[in-house]
Amino acid sequence: MIREIELEAEQLKDRTSAYEYLETLFHFDEPCHNLDALHDSLSEVSEECNIILKKDAVEKICSEPYAYKILMVIGKACEENPNLHILFR
């Protein structure tokens, strides 16, 4: 079964809440407090997972500089980890 995770843009606006939110969504083993740690944690995701992005979420993420950086890290992790996929809806 493929797990589906819908990203909520509002949760990615500031660093602290963004990492807490992502840790909860992905059930990371280790806490991540920066973009490198986020990438490392996403690289270790072993279950198949679809990351869902709706149009309004993409627009909000792209308007917030740090949220955009997080999205770029997620995109890079999806390129490297065959268990992660981004779906736009």
N, C-alpha and C positions, 0 to 999 in steps of 0.2 A: 504494500500500500504506500502511495506517495503522499507525504505530508504536505499540506499547503499552508503557507504563512503569508498573510496580507500585511504589507508594511503600512503603518499609519504615519504620515508625514509629521503630524503634531508631536509625536514621540521622539523625533530625531532633531529637534531644534537646538537643544543644548547638550553638551558633552555628557554630563553626568546622567541625566535621564535617558539619553540615547543608548548608552552602554548598558544601563540597567534593563531597559526595554529589550534590547537585542539579546542579552544574556537570558532573559526570561523566555523569549520566543524560541531561541535555538537550544536552550538547555546546555550551555557551555560548561565544561568541567572546571575551567579556570576563569576567573573574572577578567574582563578586558577593560583597560582604562585608556587605551589610545588606538590609533588606526592600525599600527603594526600588530598589536595583540588581537584586534578584531580579525585581521586577515589570517593570522595563525589559527585562531579558533574556528573560523569558517573553513579553513583548509582541512580541518580534522573532522568535519561533519561527515558521519558515516552512513546516515540514512538518506534515502532519496527525498528531496525536498524541492517543492516549487515555491518560489518567492513571487508573490503576486503584487503587481503595482498597477493601481488604477490611474487614469489620466489626471485627475485632480491631485492625487498624491505626488505624481511625477512633477507637476507644475509647482507645487509647494516645496518639494525637496530641491528642485533646481533654483528656487529663489532664496534658499537658505545656504550660505557658503559651507557650513560644517556638515549639514545634512547631505549636501551634494558630494562632499568628500567621502562620507560614509557610503553613499550609493556607488561611488567609483570603486571603493574597496570591495563592496559586495559583488559588483560586476567582474572585477579581476578574479575574485575567489571562484565565481561561477565558471570562468574560463578555465581555471586550473583544477577544480574539483568536479568530477563527473556526476556527483550526487546532487549538485546544486544547479537550479535552473531559474532564470528570471522570465516571468510571463507578464505581458502587458495586457490589461483588460480595460 
